[in-house]
């Protein structure tokens, strides 16, 4: 029951007031709101006959990857009304191929440190309490540091000011309603310049275990940018989906991380080349003066899923480099971001949390050198 244990909180505010990483939200009459990271036009294109796998893309596009609640408060305890949907079928199909464990979560950060991880998994790792899926719940967070030797009880409204970020799941969708606290305010985080990531399942967050640990989330933090993660599991270059988001602060950096999914199917070489060229052209046109960087695919292993013999995947890095050069877009080789080391992978294709950290660190270092 959502309303359980919230009577002790003296202050509340609609959770949508402190959302980041969402372009709009689907609101219901009972107060629940589901954040969306794609515009309605983009959602239509992703689910249209122009998409390679419209059914899959419709599922993945509704996931809340990169969406968070970010705010400051003087509360010492808070509560959030949250509704996490069941994992989409496409997500479940991928997770069946990776080891058991925490596949996704709601992650809570207090003053930059991870304070709580509420797991979402396909299975039920032993000893792990998981979030209920497909039903409302209320999560409670104690903002006081249990390791602080000087920890002391403060009256409501007299607590220290903390910055909080609650990351919503990467691999499914979620809705929020009210945010409760025992203090006197929830102040939304100040807008920042934006990082937009246009990618596939690797950038969406398969299978890092925490939405705060995806490489886009880690890179945004390193670069001190807000994040809009428009990555979709299974996606390839699709020019019809390109649309620059309207945000309070300008987009400063765009990273295009597509191409890996061409290896799984029979592909027409000329069509793939056109798709890549048209997509990068549309991105350059849409994002104006923002810095745009295209990544070639990261390494993979030919174990569970082998490259289709009629795929043109081996030509994709060259197509990306050629199209990027004509659009004045920088290119970074995926092989320079991630080594083909099984210890950095969750499966054949998807980096684990260590691999995601490696990608973010390499990108941040590259951008630092180029400034």
C-alpha positions in Angstrom: 0.0 0.0 0.0 1.6 3.2 -1.2 0.3 5.4 1.6 1.8 3.3 4.3 4.3 5.0 6.7 4.1 8.5 5.0 2.0 10.1 7.7 5.2 11.1 9.6 6.4 13.3 6.8 5.4 16.9 7.1 6.3 18.1 3.7 5.6 16.9 0.2 6.0 17.9 -3.5 5.2 16.3 -6.8 8.2 14.2 -7.8 8.0 15.4 -11.4 9.1 18.8 -10.2 12.7 17.5 -9.7 13.0 15.2 -12.7 16.1 15.3 -14.9 16.8 13.5 -18.2 13.1 13.4 -19.3 11.6 15.5 -22.1 8.0 15.2 -21.0 5.9 12.9 -18.9 2.7 10.9 -19.4 0.4 11.9 -16.6 -2.6 10.0 -15.1 -5.6 11.3 -13.3 -4.5 9.7 -10.1 -1.3 11.7 -9.9 1.1 9.1 -11.3 3.5 10.4 -14.0 5.8 8.3 -16.3 8.8 10.2 -17.6 9.6 9.9 -21.3 13.1 10.5 -22.7 11.9 10.6 -26.4 9.5 13.1 -27.9 6.1 11.9 -29.2 7.4 12.2 -32.8 10.5 10.1 -32.0 8.3 7.4 -30.3 6.2 7.2 -33.4 9.2 6.8 -35.6 10.7 4.1 -33.3 7.5 2.1 -33.6 6.9 2.7 -37.3 7.5 0.5 -40.3 10.7 2.5 -40.9 12.3 0.9 -37.8 14.1 -2.5 -38.0 12.3 -3.9 -35.0 9.4 -1.6 -34.1 8.0 -3.8 -31.4 11.3 -4.1 -29.6 12.0 -0.4 -30.0 8.6 0.6 -28.6 9.4 -1.4 -25.4 13.0 -0.1 -25.0 12.1 3.5 -25.7 9.7 3.6 -22.7 12.5 2.5 -20.3 13.7 5.3 -18.1 17.5 5.1 -18.7 19.2 8.3 -17.7 16.2 9.7 -15.9 16.6 10.7 -12.3 15.2 12.9 -9.6 17.8 15.4 -8.5 17.3 17.9 -5.7 18.6 19.4 -2.5 16.8 19.1 0.8 17.1 19.8 4.5 15.2 16.6 5.3 16.8 13.8 7.3 14.5 11.2 5.9 12.5 11.2 2.6 10.1 8.9 0.8 9.2 8.5 -2.8 6.1 7.0 -4.3 7.3 4.8 -7.1 5.8 2.3 -9.6 8.3 0.2 -11.5 6.9 -1.8 -14.4 7.6 -5.4 -15.2 10.6 -6.1 -17.4 9.8 -5.9 -21.1 9.9 -9.2 -23.1 12.8 -7.9 -25.1 14.8 -7.1 -22.0 14.1 -10.5 -20.5 15.4 -12.2 -23.7 18.7 -10.5 -23.3 19.0 -11.1 -19.5 18.5 -14.8 -19.9 21.9 -14.9 -21.6 23.8 -13.2 -18.7 24.8 -14.6 -15.3 22.4 -14.3 -12.4 22.7 -11.2 -10.3 21.5 -7.7 -10.1 20.6 -6.7 -13.7 19.1 -3.3 -13.0 18.0 -1.2 -10.0 16.8 2.1 -8.6 20.0 3.8 -7.3 20.0 6.4 -4.6 22.9 8.8 -4.2 23.4 11.2 -1.3 26.0 14.0 -1.8 27.6 12.0 -4.6 27.9 8.7 -2.8 25.8 5.6 -3.4 23.6 5.2 -0.4 21.1 2.6 -1.6 20.6 0.1 -4.4 17.1 -1.4 -4.9 17.6 -4.3 -7.2 15.5 -5.4 -10.2 16.5 -8.8 -11.7 15.1 -11.4 -14.0 15.6 -14.0 -11.3 15.9 -13.6 -7.6 19.5 -13.6 -6.4 19.8 -15.3 -3.0 19.5 -13.0 -0.1 18.5 -10.0 -2.3 15.4 -8.0 -1.5 13.9 -6.7 -4.7 11.6 -4.0 -5.7 8.0 -5.1 -6.5 7.3 -4.8 -10.2 4.0 -3.8 -11.7 2.6 -2.4 -8.5 3.0 0.9 -6.5 5.4 1.0 -3.6 7.1 3.6 -1.4 10.8 3.8 -0.8 12.2 5.4 2.3 15.7 6.9 2.6 17.6 8.0 5.7 19.9 10.8 4.7 22.0 10.7 7.8 25.4 9.0 7.4 25.4 5.9 9.6 29.2 6.0 9.6 29.4 9.5 11.0 30.6 9.2 14.6 29.1 12.6 15.3 25.7 11.6 14.0 23.0 13.4 16.0 19.2 13.7 15.8 18.0 17.0 14.3 14.6 18.6 14.5 12.6 18.5 11.3 13.6 21.5 9.1 17.0 21.8 10.9 18.8 19.1 9.1 21.9 19.6 7.0 21.4 20.3 3.3 22.0 17.3 1.1 22.1 16.8 -2.6 20.1 13.7 -3.6 19.8 11.9 -6.9 17.5 9.0 -7.3 18.1 7.1 -10.6 15.2 5.4 -12.2 15.7 2.0 -13.9 17.6 1.5 -17.2 15.9 -1.6 -18.4 12.2 -1.0 -17.7 9.9 2.0 -17.3 8.8 3.6 -14.0 6.3 6.2 -12.8 6.6 8.5 -9.8 4.0 10.5 -7.8 4.8 12.3 -4.6 8.1 13.0 -2.8 7.9 13.3 1.0 10.3 14.7 3.6 10.5 15.8 7.2 12.2 19.0 6.3 11.1 22.3 4.8 12.0 22.1 1.1 12.9 20.1 -2.0 14.8 22.3 -4.4 15.4 21.0 -8.0 19.0 20.8 -9.1 20.2 23.6 -11.2 20.1 23.0 -15.0 23.4 22.1 -16.6 24.7 21.9 -20.2 23.5 18.6 -21.6 25.1 15.4 -22.9 22.9 13.5 -25.3 23.7 9.9 -26.0 22.2 8.2 -29.1 23.0 4.5 -28.8 21.9 0.9 -28.5 21.7 -1.5 -25.6 25.2 -0.9 -24.4 24.6 2.8 -23.8 21.0 2.1 -22.5 22.5 0.2 -19.6 22.6 -3.6 -20.3 23.9 -5.0 -17.9 25.7 -2.7 -15.5 23.3 -3.4 -12.6 22.8 0.2 -11.6 21.5 3.1 -13.6 24.1 5.3 -12.0 26.9 3.0 -13.4 26.1 3.1 -17.1 28.9 4.7 -19.1 26.6 7.6 -20.2 25.8 8.3 -16.5 29.4 8.1 -15.4 30.6 10.3 -18.3 28.0 13.0 -17.6 29.1 13.1 -14.0 32.8 13.3 -15.0 32.0 16.1 -17.5 29.6 17.9 -15.1 26.8 17.7 -17.7 23.2 16.8 -17.5 22.2 13.6 -19.3 19.6 12.7 -21.9 20.1 9.1 -22.8 18.3 8.3 -26.0 19.7 4.8 -26.4 17.5 1.9 -27.4 18.3 -1.8 -27.1 18.6 -3.4 -30.6 18.8 0.0 -32.4 20.8 0.7 -35.5 21.2 4.0 -37.4 17.7 5.3 -38.0 17.6 8.9 -39.4 13.8 9.3 -38.8 14.4 9.3 -35.0 16.7 12.2 -34.9 15.3 15.3 -33.1 17.2 17.6 -30.9 15.5 17.8 -27.4 14.3 21.1 -26.1 16.1 21.6 -22.8 16.6 24.5 -20.3 20.3 24.4 -21.0 22.0 23.9 -24.4 23.2 20.5 -25.6 27.0 20.7 -25.5 28.0 17.2 -26.4 26.4 14.5 -28.5 27.7 10.9 -28.6 26.5 8.5 -31.3 27.1 4.9 -30.3 25.4 2.7 -32.9 26.4 0.0 -35.3 26.9 -3.1 -33.2 23.5 -4.6 -34.0 24.2 -4.9 -37.7 26.2 -8.0 -37.0 23.2 -10.1 -36.0 21.3 -10.1 -39.3 21.6 -10.3 -43.0 22.1 -6.7 -44.2 22.2 -4.9 -47.4 25.6 -3.1 -47.6 24.4 -0.1 -49.6 21.3 0.4 -47.4 23.4 0.3 -44.2 25.9 2.8 -45.7 23.0 5.2 -46.6 21.4 4.8 -43.1 24.6 5.7 -41.4 25.3 8.7 -43.7 21.7 10.0 -43.4 21.6 9.6 -39.6 24.8 11.5 -39.0 23.7 14.2 -41.5 20.5 14.6 -39.6 22.3 14.7 -36.2 24.7 17.4 -37.5 21.8 19.5 -38.8 19.7 19.0 -35.6 22.4 19.8 -33.1 24.0 22.8 -34.7 27.1 24.0 -32.9 27.2 21.1 -30.3 30.3 18.9 -30.4 29.3 15.6 -32.0 31.3 12.4 -31.6 30.6 9.1 -33.3 31.9 5.8 -31.8 32.7 2.8 -33.8 31.4 -0.5 -32.2 33.3 -1.9 -29.2 34.8 -5.4 -29.2 32.6 -8.5 -28.9 33.0 -12.3 -28.6 31.7 -14.9 -31.0 30.4 -17.3 -28.4 26.6 -17.1 -27.7 25.7 -15.1 -30.8 27.9 -15.4 -33.9 28.0 -12.7 -36.6 25.6 -13.5 -39.4 27.5 -14.7 -42.4 25.6 -12.3 -44.7 26.1 -9.3 -42.4 28.1 -6.3 -43.6 29.2 -5.6 -40.0 32.9 -5.6 -40.9 32.3 -2.6 -43.1 30.4 -0.6 -40.5 33.4 1.1 -38.8 34.5 2.4 -42.2 31.1 3.6 -43.1 30.9 5.5 -39.8 34.3 7.1 -40.3 33.5 8.1 -43.9 30.1 9.6 -43.1 31.5 11.4 -40.0 34.3 13.0 -42.0 31.8 14.5 -44.4 29.8 16.0 -41.6 32.8 17.3 -39.5 32.0 14.8 -36.8 34.8 13.4 -34.6 35.3 9.6 -34.5 36.6 7.5 -31.6 37.4 3.8 -32.2 35.5 1.5 -30.0 38.5 -0.7 -29.7 40.3 2.2 -28.0 37.5 2.5 -25.3 37.2 -1.2 -24.3 39.6 -4.1 -24.4 38.5 -7.5 -25.5 38.9 -8.8 -22.0 36.2 -11.2 -20.7 36.5 -9.7 -17.3 35.0 -6.5 -18.6 32.0 -8.1 -20.2 28.7 -9.5 -18.9 28.1 -11.5 -22.1 29.3 -11.6 -25.7 28.6 -7.9 -26.3 27.6 -6.0 -23.2 30.2 -4.5 -20.8 29.7 -5.2 -17.1 30.0 -2.4 -14.6 33.9 -2.5 -14.9 33.6 -2.3 -18.6 31.2 0.6 -18.5 33.5 2.5 -16.1 36.4 1.9 -18.5 34.5 3.4 -21.4 33.5 6.4 -19.4 37.0 7.0 -18.2 38.5 6.7 -21.6 36.0 9.1 -23.2 36.4 11.6 -20.4 40.2 11.5 -20.8 39.8 11.9 -24.6 37.6 15.0 -24.2 39.9 16.5 -21.6 42.9 16.2 -23.9 40.9 17.8 -26.8 39.7 20.9 -24.9 
